C-alpha cells in the first residue's frame, strides 16, 4: 500500500501482525483491485447504517471505489431513517444490563433498540411511511416492479424527504448510491416499513 495519508502511514507502521496485518493485506488487495480496473462489491452486514457508516461509505461511493453493494434491507432503510430523524435517536450505553421491563419501557416510548441505539418510530418510520407506500402503490397501479433499493432511490431522488433532513446529505450512503444508481443486492428484504405500516393501520 502506498502511503497516501496519515491513516495509511499509521497502519503500515503499526498493523504488523495477526488481525491487524490481515487488515493491511485486505486494504492492499482492495487498492490492487481498483487499480487494475476491476469492479468492487462491498457487503454490509449488521446494523452498519445505524452505526453511521455513511460518514465514510458515502465518500467511497462518490469516489467510485464501490460498484455494487450487497446488504440487508435494514441497512437500506436505516441509513435513510438516520437522515430524517437523527436528532431523535436515543443512545442506551447500558444496553447490556437492560431488563425485560426496561426493554418494554423503550418500546412503549416508540424507541426501537438496535444494540446501544434506539430508532424513534414516529420520526423515523412514520416520516418515510407515507412516501414509500405511495411509491409502492403507484408501481402496483402501473404494473411496474422494482428491486428494493430502487424504491428507496425513487423516494430519495424525488425530494419528498428534504424537509426532514437532519444530517449533512453527504453522510448518507444511500443518497450517494442513488445519485450513482449503484446496483444493490438485497436478499431476504424484510420490508420493515411495510410491517410498521400494517401495524399502524389495522
N, C-alpha and C positions, 0 to 999 in steps of 0.2 A: 504494500500500500504506500503510495507516495504521501509525503507529509503535506497536506493541503491546509492545515489549520491546527489550532491548539488541541482539539479533541483527537485528531489523528496522531499528533505528536505524543499526546499523553498515553494513548493505548499502545502505541508502538514501543514506548519505553517501559510501561508498567504491566501490560497484559501479556505475560510471557508464558504462563503455564495453565494447565487444567482448563476449566470452562472459559477463563479469561482469554487464553490463547485460541480457543475454538472460536470466540467472537471475532478475533483478528482474522483468522482464516476465513470465516464467513464474509467479513467485510471485504477482504481481498477478492474472494470469489464473486461477490456482488459487483465490485468495480470491474473485474475482468469480463463479466457477462455483459455489462453495459458497453464497455469499450470495444467489445467485439461486434457490436451492432445487434446483439441478440435481445430478445424481449425478457421482461422480468414480471413474474407473478408474485404478488405478496399475499400471504394468507393470514387472516386475523382470526384469533380465537379468544374466548373470554370477553370480559366487558371492557375492551380497549377503548371504545368510544367514550364511555362514561369516565374512563381514566384520562380523558382529554388527549388521546393520541393525535388528534387533529393538529395540535400545535406543531408537531414535526412532520406528520404524514402528509398534510395538505401541501406543504412546500415541496416535498419529494414528488408529489403528483404534478405540481406546476412545473417542476424542472425535468419532467419526462423521465424520471427514474423508476416509474411503475407503468406497466402497460395493461395489466389485468389484475383484478383483485378477487380473492375468494374469501368470503366471510359469512358470519351468521346474520340472520335477519335482525337480531338485536343490535348488532353493530351499525347496520344501516340506519335504523330508527333512532338509536340513542345519540348518534352524532347530531342529528337534526334536533332532537329534544334539548341537547346541551346548547345548541344555537339559539333556541327560542325561549329557554327557561332557566338559564344558568344561575341567575341571582336567587332563584327559589330553591335550589338544591340545598340539601342539609347533609353535613358530614357527621358521621357517627364513629368517632375514633375508638370507642369501646365496644365495637360490634361483636367481638368475640365473647363478651360477657352478657349479651342480651338474653333475657328470659323470654319464654313464650309470651308472657304478658307484655313485656317491652315491645316485642315484635308486633303484637296486636295493636298496641297503642300507636305505633308508627303508621300501620296500615289504616287505622281509623282516622288519622290525620291526612290521609291521602298521600302518604310517603311510601314509595315502593323502593325497598332497600336492595342495593347492589353492592355487596360487601360493606365498605365503610361509607358509602354514598347513597343518599335517598333521592330518587327522582320524584318530583312533585306531579301527581296525577293531573291536577286541574290545569296547571300552567304548561306542562309538557305534553301530555297525551291529548288533552282537550284542544289545545291550540292547533294541533295537527289534524285532529279527527275530522272536522267538517270539510277540510280541504282535500284530504286523501280520499274520503268517502265519495266526494263529488267526482274526483278523477276516476275512481273505480266504476261509479255508476255511468258516467259518460262513456267510458270504454265499453261497458256492457251494452249500452244502448246503441252504440255504433258497431257492435260486433267485433270489437278490437281486443287483442290480448297482448299483454306486455310482461316482461320479466319484472320481478320485484323492484330492482333498482331503477328501472325505467319509470315506474310510477313515482318513485321518490324524486328522480331527476325532474320530471314534469312539474311536481309541486315546487321544488326549489327554484327552477328557472322561470316559473310563471310570475314570481314576485309577490305571491299572496302572503308570504310569511314575513315580509320585510318589516312590517310594523312591530314585530315581536323580537327582532334580533337583539340579543343581549351580550354576545361576544363579537369580537372582530371577525368578519366574514372570512378572513384569510386563515383562521384557525379551524374552519370546518372542512374536514377532508371530503365529506360527501359533496359539498358545493364545488370544491376543486375538481372532483371526479366528474360531476355533472357538466362543468364547463368543458372538460376534455372529452366528454361522452365515453368514459372508460367502460369497458365491459366488466361486469361483476358477476361472479358465480356465487349463488346464494342457496345452497342446498337446504331443504327442510325448513323453509321460511315459516315461522310460526304465526305470523300475522298478529303481532301483539296489539296493534291499533284496532284491528277488526274485533278482537276479543273484548277489548275495552269498550268499543262502540256497542257491541251486543249487550254487554253488562249494563251499560248506561241506558239503553233504550227498551229493554224487555224485562 
